[in-house]
Each structure stands twice: as C-alpha cells, then as structure tokens.
Amino acid sequence: MREGILCVLLRELRRMSSSSIYLFVLIVFPLACFFLFTEIFKNGVPHKIPIAVCDADASVMSRKAARMVNATPSVDACYRVTSFNEGKELMMRGKISAFVLISKDFERDIYRGNPTKIALYVNNLNILKGGLLDRDIRTALATLNAGVDLQGRMKKGESAKLAVAQVMPVVLEKKMLYNPFGSYAYYLLTALLPVMLQMFIITASVYAVNVEMKDGTAREWLKASGFDVISAITGKMIPYSVIFFIISLFMSTLLYRFIGVPLRGSRLILILSNLFFVLAYQGVGIFITCLISNLRLSLSMSSAYAICAFTFSGLTFPFIGMPSVIAILGQFFPFTQYLDIYISQGLRGAPIYTALFPLGMLGLFILFPLLLLPKLQKHMMYTKYWGGV
C-alpha cells in the first residue's frame, strides 16, 4: 500500500508540474483573494459616510448640533441643504445615507424650555451603514441633549453634582466583549478568507480526480496504485493537502499577526482545525466526484455547495432565527464547524472541550467518501464512465 501511495504521489507531482493551472488554483488565486479581502477590510470600520444636514434655524445652538454630528467617526456631513425636499432628492439619488433636519426656532425653543426636535432620516437598506450612522448620530444628539439639560439645571441653582445626577440618574456601564471596537475585520474577514479557501480546495479536489476520467488516464492512475483505490486517492490528494494546509496556516498568520484578530484560545486546536478543514473539503470534493463522474457537472455542483456555505453558516443571520430544518442543514457544511472553532478558540478563548464536537463533525466529512470509493474504483476501471467532460 505504501509503495502504491508513493507511486501515485510522484505521478501526481509530475502532472501538477506539467500545467500552470495548478499553480494558479492552488497558490496564486487563494493568496490573491486573501490580499484583496484584507485590503478591503483593513480599516475595520467604515468612516466618513456622506450625509446631509439642513439647518433651518442657523443659530449658535443648531450649528453646534451640526458640528457634534459631523465630529462622529462614521459621519461626513458633506452636504448642506436648505430644504427637506433637497435632502430627500440627495437620498433618492443615493448621494447620502442619512439626512439630519434641524427645525426652525430650535435654539429659541430650547432656551424657553419648550420641546423641540431634530429629525433624522437614515437609509437602512444597507444595515451596516444604517446601523453605524444611527448609533453615532443618536449618541451625538443625546450628548447635546444632556448638555442642554445640565446647563438649564445649573442656571436654576442646582449644584453641578446634583445636576449631573438628575440628568443621568442611571449610569450604564457597558463592556463590549470579544470585539470591543466593532471591527468588521474581526467579524467578516475571519469568515471570508476560509470561505474563499474552501472554494479552491473543493474545486481542486474535484478537478484532480475527474480530469483523469476526462483525459482517459483513470486506469493508468489506478494501476500505479496497485489497483487499490484507497492508495490511489491518498497518493493523489497528499500534494493538495500539504499545499492547502500551508496556505491555511498563512491565512491564520495573516489574521492574527497582521490584522490583529485576538487569539485567546488554543493554538494547537486552531492548527488542528485548519488541517481538518482542508481534509474535510477534500473529502466533500471526492464524495461529489464519486456521485458524478462528469467533470463539468461535478465542478458545478461543488461550486454551488461551496457558495452556500457562507449563507448557511449562521454568521450573518443566526441559526436561532432560522427554521429548524435550515439550521440543521447548516451543520452539513464543514465551514460551519470550522467557523465555530475559529470564533470560540480565537476570539472568545473558550475551553478546549467546546471544540471537540465540531472537530468530530469535520472528521466525519473526512471519512464520509469512504462509503463511495468502490463506486469510484468502478468508474476508474471502465471506459464507459470516462466520456463526461
């Protein structure tokens, strides 16, 4: 068996060195995707999102309110409009993501103690931008409101300490855990890089096996293994496993060392999960190949499966909000298990035993193709299965 694996391994290395497509699929494209996504999310949080301000009062107080809004990290009040309709038009044209309307007599009403208002319109179609703008603008205006209230109380003779206690009778001690800066690099980049990697792993695995059928060399491949399908698959997959495992380690280094994602858990478990992640998607690729001995259909099915991984991972929309059937379906993607380990070990620093179940699930994905290897051996033996492209 060992000789068969070695013979197939050397044969596969010769095949890989004969075509530049392997270089691009195994190394160039994954690394290019990593650098592209890293560049996109390197700032962590979007800044200076354009908004419009309509200051109908044009007073000292209204200008102060506008300045406080503009001073928040996510806001760039780059449009000054003179009417509601002008701001609405900018919003309809997609030029701005929020519109602040300060009403006439804003300052006078404040000094007279009359209720006044500032209207805020936020485009929430993009939940990310809408959420950031809503949070920052609300915080700025709440601070202004508290300051006005505080000054009013002090003018009425209350001491500064008592006035503060009246304005803020309940102090919220907020502690943001695991992602205190609200960084989207922590949130999305840790998922997008493995998503891209799993696409290349499964595509390379499907291509490596099916191209033997397409080129009519499947029997030669099996003969090199001593007609042992397990040796044939093992020898063929070893070079891909090694390359993708090294790339997965580079991905982790990129996230933890250069992006600054916290690493609070076990390094050993994370390295082990990287290895299981690579082997699991190779297993899925082989399983699809065993089902469909057609290169084009196998690549199409594997691509569809890989694309669905992010949607069913529960990252952007949590499992608790999904129908039970969909939540269970999400467990049939190695990416879901890998992400569970990555977040729990990397960001939360969870106990090691919490990673055992997802590691076990990844192990099942590795072993699952063994059930269909006899079928693959039959496909390798008989030319009637080699016609599909």
N, C-alpha and C positions, 0 to 999 in steps of 0.2 A: 504493500500500500504506500509506504514511504517513497519507494522508487517511482511509483506512478504519479504521486503528487509532485515530486521534483521534476519529473519529465514534462508534465503539463505546465508547471510553473515556468520552466525555461522556454517552453514553446510559446507561452503567453507573453513573456517578456520580449521575445523576438517579434511577435505580432504587434505589440504596442510600439516597439521602436520603428516599425515599418510605416507607420502612418502618423501624421501630425494631429489628427483628430483627437487622439488620446491625450496628447499634451494639452490641448485646449480644454477638453471636457474635464480632465482630472485636475488640472492645476491653474491654467490661465483664467478661465471663466469664473471658477469659485473665488479666486483671490480678487479678481476684478469686481465681483459683486460685493465682497467684503469691504473693499476700499470705497466703493460707491456709496453703500449704505452708511458706512462710518462717516463719510464726508457730509452726508445729508443730516445726520443726527448729532454731529459733533458738538453743537451748541446746547443740546439737551432740551431747551425750551424755546419756542418761538418768541421773538422780541419785536417790538415796534410794528404792531399790526395797525394798518391805517384806519382811522375813524374820523368822523366829522363832528364838529361842535357848533351849535347855534346858540350864541349868547344874545338873547333878546333883551337883556337888562343892561349889558355893557357897564356894569358898576364895578367898584373895587372888589366886592364880595364875589360877584359872578366870575370875574377874571381870576380870582384866587381859586375858585372851584375848578375852573378850566385848567389852571396850571397844575393843580393837585392830580387831576385825572391824567394829564399828559405826562406827569412825572412817574407814573407807574411803569413797571418794566415791559408789560406787553403792549402798551398803547403808544401810538404815534398820531397825535391829533393834527394831521397834516392838512385837513380841510376845514376852513372856517366858512360857514354858510350863513345866510341871512334869513332863511325861512325853513319851515318844516318840509315844504314841497321840494326845495333844493336838496335837502338831506335825503329825502325819500328817493329822489332821482339817482343820486350817487349810490344809494343802497341797491336800487333796481339794476343799475349798470354794473354792479359788482366791484365798484371802486373802493368801497369801505365795508367793514364788517360790523361796525356799531355807530350809533348816532346819539349824541347827548344833546338834549334840548333844555336850555335854562330859560325859565319863564320870565316874562316881563315883571318888573317890580319885585324881583327876587330879593334884593337887598332891603328894600323898604319893608317888605312883609316880615323879614327876619327881625329887624330892629323893633318893629311894632308887636312882635310876638305872635304874628298870625301864621297859620300853617302855609307853607309854600312847597314847591316841588321841583324836582329835576327829572325829566323823562329820559329814560334810557331804552333805546331800541337796539337789540343785538341779533345779528344773523346767526341763528343756531343750527343752520343746515350742516355746517362743519362744527361738530360737537367740541373738537379740540379748541379751535379759535374762540368759539362762543363761550365755552366754559372759562377760558383764561380771561377774556375781556370782562365777562360778568363778574368774576371774582375780584379782579383788580379794581375795576371802576366802582363796584359796591364798597370795597374796602376804603378807597379814597374818599368817597362821599360820606361814608359812615364816620370817618375820622373828622371830616369837616363838620358834620352834624354834631359830633361830640364836642368839638372845639367851640362851636357857637353856643351850645348849651352851657358849657363850662364858663365861658365869659359872661353869659347872662346871669348865672347864679352868683358869680363873684361880684358883679355890679350891684346885685341886690343885697350884698353884705355878707354872703356866706364865705367862710374861710376856704382857702384853696383845697385843704384836705377833705373838708366836708363836701365841697362842690364835686371833687373827683369821685368821692364815694357815692354821691347821688347820681352822677352821670353814668358811672359804671358800678352798679351795686353787685353785679356778679362778674367776676373775672374768670374768663375761660383760659385754662392752662392747656394749650393744645400741643401735642407732641406727635409729629408725623413720623411714623416708623418705616424703616427699610428703604424708603425713597423720599427723604425729607425735602429735597429740592424740587420734587415733582418732575424729575428729568424724564423726558421721553426716550432718551438713550438707554436708561435703565429698563424702561418699560417695554419699548418696541424693539430696540436693537438686539436685546438678548433673545428675541424670538425670530426676528427676520433673518439673522445670519444662519441659524440652524435650518430655517425653512429653505433658504437657498441651497444650503449644503445637501439637504436630503433630496432635493430635486436632482442634483448632479449624481448623487450616489445611486439612486434608483434607476436613473437613465443609463448610467454607465454599466450597471449590472445587467439590465435588460438587453442593452446593445451587445455586450460582450458575449452573452450566450446565444442570442438569436442570430447574430451575424455569422455564426458557424453554420446554422441551417441555411441562411441566405447564400453563403459562399459555397455550400456543398462540402464543407470540411468537418462536419459534425462527427462522422465515423472515424476520421483520422484523429480527431481530438480524443474520442473515446478509446481508440486503440493505444494512444500514447499513455493513457492512464491504466492500461492493462485491463480494459473493459470493466472498470469499476467506476460507476457514476459518482460515488462519493469522492473518490480521489480526483476525478475529472473536475467536479465543481470546486473542490477545495483548492486544487492547484491553480485553477483559473482565477479564483477570487482573491487569493492571497495578495497579489500586487496591488489590487484596487483597495483592499482593506488597509494595507500599510499606508498607501498614499493618502487616503481619505482620513485615516486616523491622525496622521501628522497634520493634515490641514485642519482637522477639528481642534487639535491642540493649539495650532496657530490662532484659530478663531477665539479660543478661550483666553489666550495671551492678549490678543487684541482688546477683548472686552475688559478683562480685569486689570491689565497693566497700562494700556494706553487710553482707554475710555474712562477708566476709573470706577467701573462697577464694583461694588463691595463684594469681597469674598470672605464670608463669615463661617462657612461650613467646612466639610472635609474635602481637601484637595484630592485625596485618593478616590473618594466616591465620585467626584466630578470627572476625574480622568477615566475611571471605570465606566461611567455613564457615556462618555464620549465613544469609547470602544464599542459598547453595547449598541449605541445609537447607529454607528456605522454598520455593524454586523446585522442589526435588525432590518435596516432598509435594504441591505444586500439580500437578506432573506425574503423580504417582500418582493424585490425585483425578480428573484429566482422563482418565487411562487407564481407570479404573473406569467413568467416565461413558460413554466410548466403547464399552465392553463391554456395559453395561446401560443402556438408555435408559429407566430407570424410577426415579423419584426415591426412592421408599421402599426399593427393593432396593439401589440404589446407596449410599444412606446407611447401610443395614445392613451392606453388605459393607465399606465404608470404615471403619466403626466397629470391626468385627471385626479388620480389618487393623491399625488403629491401636492397638488394645488389646494385640495380640500383640507389638508392637514391643518393649516392655519385657522381656517373657519371653524373647524370642529375642536380646536384646542381649548376653548373656554377662556382664552386670554382677553379678547376684546369684548365678548359677550359671555358672561359667566354661565357655567353649567346650571347653576341654581335657577336661572331664568329660562332655561331651555326646556322643551318637552322631554320627558324621561327617556324616550326612545332615542332622541338625538344625543342626549347626554351619555347614554350607554354606547352609542355609535362612536362617539368621540374617543372612547378608550381603545378603539381598533386602529389607532394611528400611533406608531412609535414616537412621533413628535410630541404627542400629549404626555406620554410618560417621561420623555426626556425633559420637557419643559418643567414638569412637576419637580424633578430632581434639581434642575438648574436653578429654579427660583427658591426652593426650600433650602438647598445647601448653599447656594451662592449669596442670595440676598437676605434670607431670614436666619441662616445659621441653625437650621432645625437639627434635632438629634439624628444620628445616622440611621437608626431603625426605620425612620419615616421614608427613607429612600429604598428600602428593601422591596416593597411591593412593586413600585414602578420598574425597578431593576429586574424583578422576576418577570414582569409583563414583557419587557424588552427581550428577555431570554426566550420567552415563548415565540416571539416573532422570529428569532434566530432559528429555532428548531422546527417551526411550522412547515417549511418547504420540504423537510424530510419525507413527509407523507406523500408528496407527488414526485419524488425522484425516480421511482420505477417508470412513471409515465414519461419523464424526460429522457430516460435511457432508451425507451422505445422510439421516441422521436429522433434520437441521435443515430439509431441503428438503421432506420428505414427511410429511403429517399422520398417516399410519398409524402412525408411531413416537411420536406425542405423547400417546397415551392413558394411558400408565403414570403412576401417582401415587406 
